[in-house]
Amino acid sequence: MSEQNPVPADDEPVMDVLAAMTAASLERTTLDPQTMMLVRLAALVAIDAPPMSYALNLRVAGELGVSTEQLQGVLAAIAPVVGAPRVVAAAGNILRAVGIAVAVSEEELDAE
């Protein structure tokens, strides 16, 4: 990975590529990191993203200090634009993402 190309080499896992893309996005925006992650989460709702997309972004958002209340505020703010069914579907996908994260954490603890 070079400074000009933030995406790791092809032989690295997909998660590393996605992490590098997120880092590059954070470096190139004028938004503060928390606001950027809230915008990204709103975009995930708008495109009806799958649970794993939420899992990846919620992990980063949590590391940046985004609270559950802020996430709920975003869902309430975008509901009139994207529609209630899309927000309800997103809430279900977010819950699935949390479940995935918990399962992965438990597997990592068992492996240790």
N, C-alpha and C positions, 0 to 999 in steps of 0.2 A: 504494500500500500504506500503510495507516495502522497505528498502534500497536494499535488494537483489532482490526483485521483483518489478520493476518499473510500472507494470501494475496494475491499480486500481482493487478493488473488482468487482465481476460480477454484482453487483446491480447498478453500476455507468454507466452513458451514454457512448455510443460508442465513442463520441468525446473525452471524458476524457481518454479513453484507447489509442486512437490515439495520443493525446497530450503527454501522458506519454511515449509512444514508441518513439516519436520524441525527447523528452527530453533525454531519455536514449541513443538514437543514437548520439545526440550532445555531451553527456558526454564521449562517448567511441571512438570518432573519433579524429584523429590528425589534421583534416582539421579545418580551422577557420569556425565559424558558417555561414557566408555568402557563402563561397565556398561550404560547405556541402549542403546548400539549393539549390544552382545553380546546383550541381550534382544531387540532388533529382529531380529537375525540368526537367533536361535532361533525367533522367530515366523515368519520367512520359511520356515524349514524346515518348521514345523508346518503351514503352509498350502500347501506345495508351490509356492512362488513361482517365477516364470520368471527366466531369467538376468538380464534387465535390472533387475529388482528388487534382485538381489544386487549388480549393478554399481553402482547408485546408492548403496546402503547401505555397500558395501565401500569406496567412495571416501571417504565421510564417516568411516567407522571408521578407515581408514588415516590420514586427516588428524588424527584424535584420538589416534593412537598405538596403536590396537588391533593386536596382533601376530598372526601366523599361528598361533602356539602357543595364544593365547587362543581364537581361532576353532576350532581343533581341539579344545580343551577343551570348548567349548560343544557341539560336535557329539557328542563322547563322552558328555557329561552328559545330553543329551536323547535319545540313542538308545534307552534303555529305555522312554521314554515315547512317542516318535513312531514307533519301529520302525526296524530296520536298512534296509529298502528306501527309506524316506523320507530317511534320512541319506545313503545312497549316491546317490540322485537329487539331493539338495541339493549333494553334492560335485561331481557332474557339472555342475550349473547354475552353481556357483561357478567352476569351470574355464572354462565358456563365458563367464561374466561377465568374467573376467580376460582372456580372448581378445578380447572386445569392447573392453575398455579399452585393450589394446595396439593394436588396429587403429585406434581413434580417435586415440590418441596419435601413431601413425605418420602418419595423414592430416593431423593438425595440423602435424607437423614438415615434411611435404612441402609444405603450403600456405605455410609461412614461407619 
